[in-house]
Amino acid sequence: MSRASKLTLAGTSLGAIGIVVLVHYQQQSEKALKSESSATCLLLAYGLQAMHAGVVRDIEQQRIKKERQADFEMQRALEEEYRKVQKVHDGEGGGSP
C-alpha cells in the first residue's frame, strides 16, 4: 500500500470515528436537554395551574364583594324607605317613656 493510500485510510478512519463520537455526545446533550425541558415544562404547567387557581380565587372574591355591595345598597334603600314611612327619633329631647 502506498503512503498516500495509508494516509487517506487513516484520515477517513479518524474522521469517521470523530463523527461517531461527536454524534454520540450530541445525542447525550439533547437527551439531557429534553429531560430538562420536560422538567421545565412540568414546572411551567404547575405554575400555570397555580396562577389559574389564583385568578379563580380573585374572581370569586370579586363576586363576593359585589354581592355584599348589592346587599348593602339594598339595606340602604330599605332604610330610606323606612325613614320615609316611620318617624325616627334620635333619643334626644322629651319623648314619652
VEXMARVO-289319 format. One record per residue: residue in three letters; x, y, z of N, C-alpha, C, O in turn. Coordinates in steps of 0.2 Angstrom, whole numbers, padded with zeros to 4 digits, always signed. Last residue first. Layout:
ALAXYZXYZXYZXYZ ...
end
This chain:
PRO-0459+0291+0389-0455+0285+0391-0459+0279+0389-0456+0273+0390 SER-0460+0303+0376-0463+0300+0382-0460+0293+0383-0458+0290+0378 GLY-0446+0314+0373-0451+0309+0371-0454+0306+0377-0451+0306+0382 GLY-0438+0327+0374-0443+0324+0378-0448+0320+0375-0454+0322+0375 GLY-0421+0324+0368-0427+0328+0369-0432+0324+0373-0430+0319+0377 GLU-0415+0311+0358-0414+0317+0362-0420+0320+0363-0425+0319+0359 GLY-0418+0301+0351-0417+0299+0358-0415+0305+0362-0415+0305+0368 ASP-0421+0303+0338-0414+0302+0339-0413+0300+0346-0407+0298+0348 HIS-0435+0295+0330-0432+0299+0335-0425+0298+0336-0423+0292+0336 VAL-0443+0293+0314-0437+0291+0319-0435+0296+0323-0434+0302+0321 LYS-0458+0288+0308-0454+0294+0311-0449+0292+0316-0451+0288+0321 GLN-0459+0279+0293-0459+0280+0300-0455+0286+0302-0451+0289+0299 VAL-0457+0282+0279-0464+0279+0282-0464+0280+0289-0469+0283+0292 LYS-0444+0286+0278-0450+0290+0275-0456+0288+0278-0460+0292+0279 ARG-0437+0276+0284-0437+0283+0287-0442+0287+0284-0445+0291+0287 TYR-0440+0265+0275-0442+0265+0282-0442+0272+0285-0447+0274+0289 GLU-0433+0270+0264-0440+0268+0264-0443+0269+0271-0448+0272+0272 GLU-0420+0270+0269-0423+0276+0267-0430+0275+0266-0434+0280+0268 GLU-0418+0256+0272-0418+0261+0277-0421+0267+0275-0425+0270+0279 LEU-0419+0251+0259-0424+0249+0264-0424+0254+0269-0429+0256+0272 ALA-0407+0257+0254-0413+0258+0251-0419+0257+0256-0424+0261+0256 ARG-0398+0250+0262-0398+0257+0262-0405+0260+0259-0408+0264+0262 GLN-0400+0237+0258-0401+0239+0265-0402+0246+0266-0406+0249+0269 MET-0395+0238+0245-0402+0236+0246-0404+0238+0253-0410+0241+0254 GLU-0382+0241+0247-0386+0246+0244-0393+0244+0245-0397+0249+0246 PHE-0378+0229+0253-0378+0235+0257-0382+0240+0254-0385+0244+0257 ASP-0380+0219+0243-0384+0219+0249-0384+0225+0253-0389+0227+0256 ALA-0371+0224+0234-0378+0224+0232-0382+0224+0238-0387+0227+0239 GLN-0359+0222+0242-0361+0229+0240-0368+0229+0238-0371+0234+0240 ARG-0360+0208+0242-0360+0212+0248-0362+0219+0247-0366+0222+0251 GLU-0358+0205+0228-0364+0203+0232-0365+0207+0238-0371+0209+0240 LYS-0345+0210+0226-0351+0213+0223-0358+0211+0226-0362+0215+0227 LYS-0338+0201+0234-0338+0209+0236-0344+0212+0232-0347+0216+0235 ILE-0340+0189+0228-0342+0190+0234-0343+0198+0236-0348+0200+0239 ARG-0333+0192+0216-0340+0191+0216-0344+0192+0222-0349+0195+0223 GLN-0320+0194+0220-0324+0200+0217-0331+0199+0217-0335+0203+0218 GLN-0318+0181+0225-0318+0187+0229-0321+0193+0227-0325+0196+0230 GLU-0318+0175+0212-0323+0173+0217-0323+0178+0223-0329+0180+0225 ILE-0307+0180+0206-0314+0181+0203-0319+0180+0208-0324+0183+0209 ASP-0297+0176+0214-0298+0183+0214-0305+0184+0211-0309+0189+0213 ARG-0298+0162+0212-0299+0164+0219-0301+0172+0218-0305+0174+0222 VAL-0294+0162+0198-0301+0159+0200-0303+0162+0207-0308+0164+0208 VAL-0281+0166+0200-0286+0170+0196-0293+0168+0198-0297+0172+0199 GLY-0276+0156+0207-0276+0162+0210-0281+0167+0206-0284+0171+0209 ALA-0277+0145+0198-0281+0145+0204-0281+0152+0207-0286+0153+0210 HIS-0268+0150+0188-0275+0149+0186-0280+0149+0193-0285+0152+0193 MET-0256+0149+0195-0258+0155+0193-0266+0155+0191-0270+0160+0193 ALA-0256+0135+0196-0256+0139+0202-0259+0146+0201-0263+0149+0204 GLN-0255+0131+0183-0261+0129+0187-0262+0133+0193-0267+0135+0195 LEU-0243+0137+0180-0249+0140+0176-0255+0137+0180-0260+0141+0181 GLY-0235+0130+0188-0235+0137+0189-0241+0140+0186-0245+0144+0189 TYR-0236+0117+0182-0238+0118+0189-0239+0126+0190-0244+0128+0194 ALA-0231+0120+0169-0238+0118+0170-0240+0119+0177-0246+0121+0178 LEU-0218+0123+0173-0222+0128+0170-0229+0127+0170-0233+0131+0172 LEU-0214+0111+0178-0214+0116+0182-0218+0122+0180-0222+0125+0183 LEU-0215+0104+0166-0219+0102+0172-0220+0107+0177-0225+0109+0179 CYS-0205+0110+0158-0212+0110+0156-0217+0108+0162-0222+0111+0162 THR-0194+0107+0165-0196+0114+0165-0203+0114+0163-0207+0119+0165 ALA-0194+0093+0163-0195+0095+0170-0197+0103+0170-0201+0105+0174 SER-0193+0094+0149-0199+0091+0152-0200+0093+0159-0205+0094+0161 SER-0180+0100+0149-0186+0104+0146-0192+0101+0148-0197+0104+0149 GLU-0172+0090+0154-0173+0097+0157-0179+0100+0155-0182+0103+0159 SER-0174+0080+0145-0176+0079+0151-0177+0085+0155-0181+0086+0159 LYS-0168+0087+0134-0175+0085+0133-0178+0084+0140-0184+0086+0142 LEU-0155+0089+0138-0159+0095+0137-0166+0093+0137-0171+0097+0139 ALA-0151+0075+0138-0151+0079+0145-0155+0085+0144-0159+0087+0149 LYS-0153+0073+0124-0156+0069+0129-0157+0073+0136-0162+0073+0139 GLU-0143+0082+0119-0150+0083+0118-0155+0079+0122-0160+0081+0124 SER-0132+0076+0125-0133+0083+0127-0141+0084+0125-0144+0087+0129 GLN-0132+0064+0118-0132+0064+0125-0134+0071+0128-0138+0071+0132 GLN-0131+0068+0105-0137+0064+0107-0137+0064+0114-0143+0065+0117 GLN-0118+0073+0105-0123+0077+0103-0130+0074+0106-0134+0078+0108 TYR-0110+0062+0108-0111+0067+0113-0116+0072+0112-0120+0075+0116 HIS-0113+0055+0096-0114+0052+0102-0115+0057+0108-0120+0057+0111 VAL-0107+0064+0086-0115+0062+0086-0117+0059+0093-0122+0061+0095 LEU-0094+0063+0090-0097+0069+0090-0105+0068+0090-0108+0071+0094 VAL-0091+0049+0088-0090+0052+0094-0094+0059+0095-0098+0060+0100 VAL-0093+0049+0074-0097+0045+0078-0097+0047+0085-0102+0048+0089 ILE-0083+0058+0069-0091+0060+0068-0095+0055+0073-0100+0058+0075 GLY-0072+0052+0073-0073+0058+0076-0081+0060+0075-0084+0063+0080 ILE-0072+0040+0065-0073+0040+0072-0074+0046+0076-0078+0046+0080 ALA-0071+0047+0053-0077+0043+0054-0078+0042+0062-0083+0043+0064 GLY-0058+0052+0054-0064+0057+0053-0071+0053+0054-0075+0056+0057 LEU-0051+0041+0055-0051+0046+0061-0057+0051+0060-0060+0052+0065 SER-0053+0036+0042-0055+0032+0049-0055+0037+0054-0060+0036+0058 THR-0048+0045+0034-0055+0044+0034-0057+0040+0040-0063+0041+0042 GLY-0034+0045+0038-0038+0051+0038-0046+0050+0038-0050+0053+0042 ALA-0031+0032+0035-0030+0034+0042-0035+0040+0043-0038+0041+0048 LEU-0033+0032+0021-0036+0027+0025-0036+0029+0032-0042+0029+0036 THR-0024+0042+0017-0031+0043+0016-0035+0038+0020-0040+0040+0023 LEU-0012+0036+0021-0014+0042+0024-0021+0044+0023-0025+0046+0027 LYS-0012+0025+0013-0012+0024+0020-0014+0030+0024-0018+0030+0028 SER-0011+0031+0000-0017+0027+0002-0018+0026+0010-0023+0026+0012 ALA+0001+0037+0001-0005+0041+0000-0011+0037+0002-0015+0040+0005 ARG+0010+0026+0002+0010+0031+0008+0003+0035+0007+0000+0036+0012 SER+0003+0011-0004+0007+0017-0004+0006+0022+0002+0001+0021+0005 MET+0004-0006+0000+0000+0000+0000+0005+0006+0000+0010+0006+0004 
end
